[in-house]
Amino acid sequence: MPKKRRSRGRSKGGKGRSELVRCSNCGMLSPRDKMKRVTSWVSLVEPTLAKELRAKGAYIARQRVMKNLCVSCAVHFGVSKVRSADERRGF
């Protein structure tokens, strides 16, 4: 059978089986090492109010949100792109 990717689409190396994790968007179960992990920062204050507070020198707290996206959701949201065969192989 042809080999599409050098890593077979995973980052586990020779570790054996890895646990399954739910996708934050669609709820699909995928191995942890196959998921695309995205970190985004969410402000707890409205943007207009935050702009005024920043002008006065106030510190505005942000919350870090970690998302685990399956491959199809990562492609849909532009986190990872569809690549040609030459770019994919990396040999």
N, C-alpha and C positions, 0 to 999 in steps of 0.2 A: 504494500500500500504506500502511496506517495506521502512524503513528509512535508506538510505545509509550512511549519515553522520549526526553527531549531529548538525552541523551548517547549514546543507543543502547546503554546498559548498559556503557559503557567510559569511561576517563578519559584517552584519548590526545590529544584535540583534533585537530589537523591533522598529526600526526607521521608518518602512513603506517603501514606494517606494524610490529607489535611482536613480539618473540620469544615462543615458546610455553614455558610452565612447567608442570610436573606438580603436581597437587593433592597436598598432604601426606596427605590422608585416603584418597581413592579412586584416585589416580593418573591422573585425567583430564587431558589436555593442553588448556590454555586460554591465551589471550593474557595476557601479564603485566599489562596494564592493566585486564583484566577480573577478575582474581583479587582476593579479599579477603585482605589480609595481617593476620594476628593475631599479636601479641606476647604471650607469657606467660613468667612467671618460674618456674623450677623450683629448688627447694632441693635441695642435694646431701646434706642430712642429714635423718634421720627426724624427724617433727614432735615426738615426745615428747622426744627427745634435744635438739632445737633449742630447745625451751622451757626446758629445764634450763640449757643453755649461755647462752641469752639472759639468764636470771636472774642468772648469774654475770658478765655483762658482756662476753661473747665476741662477736666479729664472725662472722656466718655468711654464707658466700658463696652467691650465687644465680647460676644460669645462665639467660641469656635464650634462649628458644626462639622462632624465627620460623616461622610456618606460613603457607603459601599455600593458601587454600581456594577451590575452584571455587564457583560461585554456589549450586548445589544443596546442597553440604556446608555452606556458610555459613548457608543458610536452616535446614538440619537442626539445626545446633548453636546457632542463635539469634544468630549474629553479625549478620546482616541479616534484616529482617523482610519479609513479603509485605505490600505496601501497596496501597491502593485506587487507582483511576485518577486521582482528584483529587490525591492526595498524590504520585503517581508523576511526573506531568507537569511540575510546577514552572514553568509558563508564567506 
